[in-house]
Amino acid sequence: MTLIALFGAAGKMGTRISAKMHGSTDYEMMYVEAGEAGLQRLAERGLQVTAAEEAAARAEIVVLAIPDVFIGRAAREIVPQMRPGAMLICLDPAAPHSGELPEREDITYFVVHPCHPPIVNDEVSPEARHDFFGGIAKQNIVCALMQGPEEDYARGERLARRMFAPVDRAHRITVEQMALLEPAMAETTVLTLMAAIKEALDETVARGVPEEAARDFLFGHMNVNLGILFGLLDAQVSDGAKMAMARARDVIFQPDWKKVFEPENVMAEVRAITRAISRG
């Protein structure tokens, strides 16, 4: 049985992970939390708290389910106490990619991030179809062995699959590639564009279209457009739609917008995340 220390066990991510790990016959859990509110939430769930120093020193795997802005400080306290050969798991690439983890060659650094349930899926139950984060519906994950022996990748993926179950595919990539996925693709680009889509809906409603009609029209067209643009549907957008896209592109996009994927810009974003810096 592998001994796991879950730091941030009462937070949003920690709560989901601890629920998945409950009753495991392969893993023994130590739950670590700071602050009265977090300790109270763990007590309400009947979970016993372990002191941070004891958990760091005893654990075979330490999982940091804490906000990015605190990971550097926490890692600098935890990593020196970890036993040789132990593994530290981060749930986001920002801190590892930006150099927030301290140097120590005799432990493993593993990074995992959930993809969340996909828009296109085969879920049939109402609970799974309305599961946006994962835990009920199947999801995929991305994993990176940042440092450590090759055999530790399997050890990290095995735990990651349990923490984010049910998991369909686990994609092995690098930490640098994970930072391209998030923040560069998923947040800097896609989330920004989706916020613009929401603003377009709001503007349509403000100009007199009934909100329910506008929402139904938008969601339906997003669905068919996704099928066409991503090759999931054997169809093409209309000639009129293509012309509208061509005319709008120069209005909405800057010509060099793909610079957000350049390494220096990705690094600037992850450093802003870990240091709570506004780049506006």
N, C-alpha and C positions, 0 to 999 in steps of 0.2 A: 504494500500500500504506500503510495507516494504522499508525502506531507506537503501541503500547500498553505501558504500564508497569503490571504486576500486582504490587501490594504485598501481602505475605502469601501469596506463591506456594506456600509449603510447608504452609500450614494446610489444614484440611479442605475449605473452600470453594475456596481457591486451587488445591488439587490437582485438584479436579474441573474447575475452569475451565481450568487449564493443559492438562489432558488434551484438553479440547474444542478448544482453540485450536491444538494441535500440528498442524503441517503445513498451516496455513491459507495460502492464496495471497493473501488480502485484508488480513491483519494480520501485522505484524512484532512479536514479543513481546520485552519486557525483563522479567526476573523479579527481584523484589526481596524480600529476606528478611533478618531480623535474628536473631542468636543462632546458636550452633554447631549445635544440633540441626536447625534449619530449613535451614541451609546444607548440612548433611550429607545431608538428604533430597533436596534439589535435585540435589546432586552424584550421588547414587545413581540419579536419574532421567535423568542426562546433560544437565541444564539449566544453562546458564551464568548466573551471577549478575551483575546490574548494580548499581552503587552507587546508593543512594537519591537522592543529589543529582543525579547524571547523569540518572537515569530521570525524575525530576520535571521537570527543565529541558528534556529532549528530547521527551518524550511528547506526542502529540496527544491521547491519552486516558489518564487515570490511573484505575485501578480499585483501590479499597480493599477487599480481601478480608481484613479484620482484625476482631477483636472490637469490638463497639460501645463498650466502655469505653475503648478506645485511639484511637478515630477522631478525637475532638476534638484530642488532642495531636498525632496524626500529621498531621491536616489543617492545623493551625497551622504545622507545619514545611514541609509539601509545597506548599500553595497559593501562598505568596509566590514560590516558585521556578518555578511553572508559566508557560509561554509564553502570551501573550495569544491568546484564541480557543480555548484548549485546554478539554477537558472532564474533570470529575471525576465518577466514578460511585461511588455508595454502594450497597451490597447490602441495606440495611435502612433503614426510615424513622426509626428512633429518634434517631440523631445529627442528621440534617438537621432533623427536626421540633422537636427540643429546642434548636436554636440553636448546635450545636457546630461548624458550619462557618464559617470566617472570611469576612468581607465582602470581596468582590472582584468588581467589576461586569464585568470584561472576560473572565471565564471562565464556562463553563457548568456547572451542577450538575444531574446526572441521577440518579434513584433507581430501582432495579429490585429486585424480590423475586420468587423463584419461588413458584408455587402448589403445587408438587409434584404427582406423578401422582394423579389423582382416584380415589376409591373406586370410582365407577361409570366404567368404561372399556371399550374394545373391544380391549384387548391380548390377544394369543393365545399368544405365546411364554412359557415358564416364567420366563425371565430378566426380561422386561418386567413380567409379572404380580407378580413379587416385588421390583420396583424401587420402593422407597418414597420415595427422595429425588429421582429424576429423572436423566436422562442416558442411560437405555436406553428407558424408557417415555416416551410423550408427556406433556408437562405444559403448563400455561399460565403466563403471567407477568403481573405488574402493573408498569407503568412510569409515571414522573412526570418531567416537565421542570420542575425547581424554579426555575431561572433560566437565561436564555440565549435566543438567537434561535430562532424557531419551527422553522427548518429543522434545528436540532440534535436535535429529537425523533426524526426518522427516523434520524439517525446513531446515537443512543443505542439505539434499539430494534433496529437492525440488529445491533449488537454484542451486545446482550442476548440476542437469539435464538440467536446463535452460542454464547455462553457457557453457555446452559442448554438447548441442543438435545438432543432434538427438541422444538420448541415448536409447539403448535397455535395458541392465541390469545394475543395480547398486548393487554391492556386498558390504555388510557390513563386514568389517574386523577390526583388531586393527592396531594401528600405528606401533607396532612391526612387525606385519605381512606385512604391507605395505613396510617396510624397507627391508624385505626379498625379496619382489617382485622387488623393486628398491631402492638401487642399486644392491643387491646381485645377483638376478636372471637375470634381464633384462640388466644390464650394466656390472657388474663385470664378469658375465659368458657369457650370450648370445651375447652381443655386441662384446666382445673380440673374441668369436668364429666366429662371422660373419665377423669381420675384417680379421681373418685368412682365411675365405672362399674367401674374395676379394683378398687377397694376393695369394691364390692358383690360382685364375683366372688370375691374372697378370703374375704369373710365367708360366702358361700354354701358354699364349700369347707370352711371352718373348722367349719361346722355340719353337716358330714357328707356333702354331695353330692360324688361323685367328680369330681375336677378336670376330666378330659377331657369328662365329660358336661356339666358346668356351662359349660365354654368353648364346646363345640359349640352348646349351647342359646343362649348369649349371642350368639355371632357370627351365628347364623342369624336370631335376632330383631332384632339390630341391622340386618341387611341388609334384612329386609322392612319394618321400621319406617322406615328411611331412604327406601325407595321410596315408602311411603305419605305420610310427613310432608312430603317435598319434591316431591310431585306427579309422581313418576316411575312410579308404579304406580296403576292405576285401581282403588283399593280404599280401605276405611276401617278404622280400628282398631275392635275390638269394643266394644260398650257397656260391658262389664265393664272393659276396659282404660281407656276414657275416664273411668269413675268412679274407678278406681285412681289415674289421673293427677291428677284434681281433688282427691282426698283428700291425695295426697302433696305437691302443689305448696306448700301452706302450711307443711308440715313441712320441706321441703328448701330452699325459696327464701325470701329476705327480700323483702318487698313492693317495695322500691325498688332491687332488684338491677341494674336497667338504668342506674343512675347511673354504672356503669363506663364508659359511652359518652359521658358529659359531657366537654366539652373540657378542663376543669381536671383531671379524673381521668386522661384520656388523657395529658395533658402530664406529670402527676406520675409516671405509669408509665414514659414514655420517658426522663424525667430519671433515674429510679431505675435504668433499664437502662444508660444511658450513664455513670452515676457509681457503678455497682455498689453501690447502696443497697438494703438490705433494708427492705421496707415492712411486715414482719410485726410 
